[in-house]
């Protein structure tokens, strides 16, 4: 399913080592879907996540560092997106995620999905977001007071 989503352009995925504007990405995604020549889906669900300014322990956060294994991360996210698309009847999926050093307030993730009904769009988007949080191979380190601490239990790998 991941291959078929990617082949027909219904899955768009990008990892960003630099800051990105989620509203610009979202507008580009919507334009690309419209240019595809198919009837637009009746519903879209979007989520934009930003880095909090505190660590899990409650200390001020200087930065969050996200490491990943290039190729493996994209393949796993594509599988997660395809599984959600199949379960919820999603017509298109867009995932953008930061990697590298991310500062408090920076956008870390954009998840956008389209479907023929609002319920499947909302449920599919929520499920995909949770899957990214717990199953995508990202390793996170919180920096506070000049000390980096790895976040435990954040990824399945």
SVG drawing of the C-alpha trace seen along z (x, -y; Angstrom):
<svg xmlns="http://www.w3.org/2000/svg" viewBox="-18 -30 45 32">
<polyline fill="none" stroke="black" stroke-width="0.4" points="0.0,0.0 2.9,-2.4 4.2,-1.9 0.8,-2.6 0.2,-5.7 3.6,-7.0 3.2,-6.0 0.0,-7.9 1.3,-10.9 -1.2,-10.4 1.6,-10.2 4.0,-13.1 6.7,-12.8 9.7,-15.1 12.2,-15.2 13.5,-18.8 17.0,-19.5 16.1,-23.2 12.9,-25.1 9.9,-24.9 6.7,-26.9 3.8,-24.4 1.3,-26.7 3.3,-27.0 3.9,-23.3 0.1,-22.7 -0.8,-25.1 1.7,-23.4 0.2,-20.0 -3.3,-21.3 -2.2,-22.7 -0.5,-19.5 -3.7,-17.5 -5.8,-19.9 -3.3,-19.6 -3.7,-15.8 -7.0,-16.1 -9.1,-14.1 -12.1,-15.4 -11.0,-17.0 -11.7,-15.1 -14.6,-16.5 -12.5,-16.6 -9.0,-17.3 -7.5,-17.1 -4.3,-18.9 -2.0,-18.9 1.0,-21.2 3.2,-20.4 5.7,-22.7 8.6,-22.1 7.6,-22.9 9.9,-25.2 10.3,-22.7 11.9,-19.3 10.0,-16.2 11.4,-16.9 10.1,-20.4 13.4,-22.3 13.7,-25.0 14.5,-23.5 17.3,-25.0 16.8,-22.7 15.6,-19.3 17.9,-17.2 16.3,-14.6 18.5,-11.8 17.2,-9.4 18.5,-6.7 18.1,-8.1 16.1,-5.8 14.8,-3.6 12.9,-6.5 11.2,-7.5 10.3,-3.9 8.8,-3.4 6.8,-6.6 5.5,-5.6 4.4,-2.2 2.6,-3.9 0.9,-6.3 -0.2,-3.5 -1.6,-1.5 -3.6,-4.5 -4.8,-5.3 -6.0,-1.8 -7.8,-1.5 -9.5,-4.9 -10.0,-5.2 -7.7,-8.2 -7.2,-9.6 -4.0,-11.5 -1.4,-11.9 1.3,-14.5 3.9,-14.2 6.7,-16.7 9.0,-16.2 12.1,-18.1 15.4,-16.3 18.5,-17.8 18.5,-20.6 15.0,-22.1 14.4,-25.1 11.4,-25.8 8.5,-27.1 9.8,-25.7 7.5,-23.5 8.5,-19.8 5.7,-18.0 2.9,-18.5 0.4,-15.8 -2.3,-16.4 -4.8,-13.8 -7.7,-13.9 -10.8,-11.7 -14.3,-11.7 -15.7,-12.3 -14.6,-14.3 -14.6,-11.3 -12.2,-9.2 -10.0,-12.3 -9.9,-13.2 -9.4,-9.6 -6.8,-8.8 -4.8,-12.0 -4.9,-11.3 -3.8,-7.7 -1.0,-8.6 0.2,-11.3 0.3,-8.9 2.1,-6.3 4.7,-8.9 5.3,-9.7 5.7,-6.1 6.7,-4.0 8.8,-6.2 12.5,-5.7 13.5,-9.1 15.9,-9.4 15.4,-12.6 17.8,-14.4 16.6,-17.3 19.2,-20.0 18.9,-22.0 21.6,-23.8 24.1,-22.7 23.5,-19.0 21.8,-16.7 19.6,-13.9 18.2,-11.2 14.4,-10.8 13.6,-7.2 10.8,-5.2 10.0,-7.6 10.6,-5.2 10.0,-1.5 13.6,-1.0"/>
</svg>
